[in-house]
Structure formats: C-alpha cells, structure tokens
Amino acid sequence: MATGRKGSTSKAGGVRFPDDDEPPGSPTRRDDQSNLSTLIAVLEKDGSYLVKAGFLKSHHCYEIIFTVPDVPTLGKELSCLPSSSPTQRSSSLRVHHISSTTEGVKVTCEYKTHQEGVLQEQITLVTRGRKDSSLKIRLQAKVIDPHHGTPMLLEGVKCLGAKKDARSKHSSDRVSSAI
C-alpha cells in the first residue's frame, strides 16, 4: 500500500549552540572579568553606536549592561552627558556605571519602560575635560504589553521588577473596599 511519502532525505545534523567565546561581531559575548555576558554595541554608518536590548515588558525596570568596542578617540575617564533635549528630561534611561575594560567601554544602566512599541533612548559619553571627544549611543528595545507574556531576555539584560504604578494602587484600593 502506497502512502505517498518518500523516505527521509535529511542528513545527520543537529542543533549547534554557540560557545562561551563568541566572536567580536556577535550580539552577545562573554565578559571575562565578571562572568556576566553583555550586549555588544554595533557601529552605525553615522559614527554612533546601536545597542539592541531585545524584547522587554512595559512598566518594568531593567538593568542593561553593554560593551562599546574599543574607541581610540575616547580617553579612560568617561562620563555621561545629561540630556539637553526637552523631550528627554524625564528620560527612562539612567547610566549607573561606566568603566574601561580590555574589550572597550562597559556601560551599566537602568531602563524603565513606560509604553509599548519600538523605543529608543540616546546617551552621549564624553571624556572628562574634553567635550570635543564624544560618543553617541542609541539603546533600542521592543517593549510589549505586560499582559502578553514574559519575553526571554538577552544576556546582559536583567529584570529588576515591575514599576509601581498609580493606576494599580488605585485599583487595589477599589478591590479592598469592595471586600
């Protein structure tokens, strides 16, 4: 009896998982100094860097650690310029720590999501005492509604918890008064 199916033609193979020692161009790479993996910033055509943080949940707070590959124009003592744009005065992205490593510049920041969509925040790193030497970095994330599941976070991104929201406080007051 013919079933209409031919024999399997797939060749022996398998799933390949990346090694801990990812090449420099990969989106994540093992950070040798702290046993934590970090995101790698990618150089854009305009000279700025782009960090893709992946999928995040709205109304949550995240710690994001990324590395900007060695930039010879920057010195060792780096700081972050405060945002001068009126739209970014209440920025959701705060830089907590900047350090020079053998791989480049390691940045640790906190990002508070507040709405859904593809969101971008920009920071500018400068060498202390030299305002002419700066580096623009854009952090990009796809933020989803908190009721649509939990995203799998990239290495270098850690959820610190849900943000306290005034709306949730009022709704919990209504629930307790109804009981």
Long-range contacts (C-beta under 8 A, 24 or more apart in sequence): 24-69, 27-52, 27-154, 28-154, 28-155, 28-156, 29-67, 29-103, 31-65, 31-67, 31-101, 31-103, 31-106, 32-102, 32-103, 33-101, 36-65, 36-155, 36-156, 37-155, 37-156, 38-65, 38-66, 38-67, 38-106, 38-155, 38-156, 39-64, 39-65, 39-66, 39-67, 39-154, 39-155, 39-156, 39-157, 40-66, 40-67, 40-69, 41-66, 41-67, 41-68, 41-69, 41-137, 43-69, 44-138, 47-136, 48-135, 48-136, 48-137, 48-138, 49-135, 49-136, 49-137, 49-138, 50-137, 50-138, 50-140, 51-137, 51-138, 51-139, 51-140, 52-140, 52-141, 53-111, 53-139, 53-140, 53-141, 53-154, 53-157, 54-141, 54-142, 54-151, 54-153, 54-154, 54-157, 55-141, 55-142, 55-143, 55-144, 55-151, 55-152, 55-153, 56-111, 56-113, 56-141, 56-142, 56-143, 56-144, 56-151, 56-153, 56-157, 57-113, 57-143, 57-144, 57-145, 57-146, 57-150, 57-151, 57-159, 58-113, 58-114, 58-115, 58-116, 58-143, 58-144, 58-145, 58-146, 59-113, 59-114, 59-146, 59-162, 59-163, 59-165, 60-112, 60-113, 60-146, 60-159, 60-160, 60-161, 60-162, 60-163, 61-110, 61-111, 61-112, 61-113, 61-159, 61-160, 61-161, 61-162, 61-163, 62-110, 62-111, 62-112, 62-113, 62-153, 62-157, 62-158, 62-159, 62-160, 63-108, 63-109, 63-110, 63-111, 63-157, 63-158, 63-160, 64-108, 64-109, 64-110, 64-111, 64-139, 64-156, 64-157, 64-158, 65-106, 65-107, 65-108, 65-109, 65-156, 65-157, 65-158, 66-106, 66-107, 66-139, 66-156, 67-101, 67-103, 67-104, 67-105, 67-106, 67-107, 68-104, 68-105, 68-107, 68-125, 68-135, 68-137, 69-103, 69-104, 70-103, 70-104, 70-105, 71-104, 71-105, 71-135, 73-133, 73-135, 74-105, 74-125, 74-127, 74-133, 74-135, 75-127, 75-128, 75-130, 75-133, 76-100, 76-127, 77-127, 77-128, 77-129, 78-105, 78-125, 78-126, 78-127, 78-128, 79-125, 79-126, 79-128, 80-123, 80-124, 80-125, 80-126, 81-123, 81-124, 81-125, 81-126, 81-134, 83-122, 88-121, 88-122, 91-121, 92-119, 92-121, 93-121, 93-123, 93-139, 95-123, 98-125, 105-135, 107-137, 109-139, 110-160, 111-139, 111-141, 112-163, 113-141, 113-143, 113-163, 114-163, 115-143, 116-143, 116-144, 116-145, 117-142, 117-143, 118-142, 118-143, 119-143
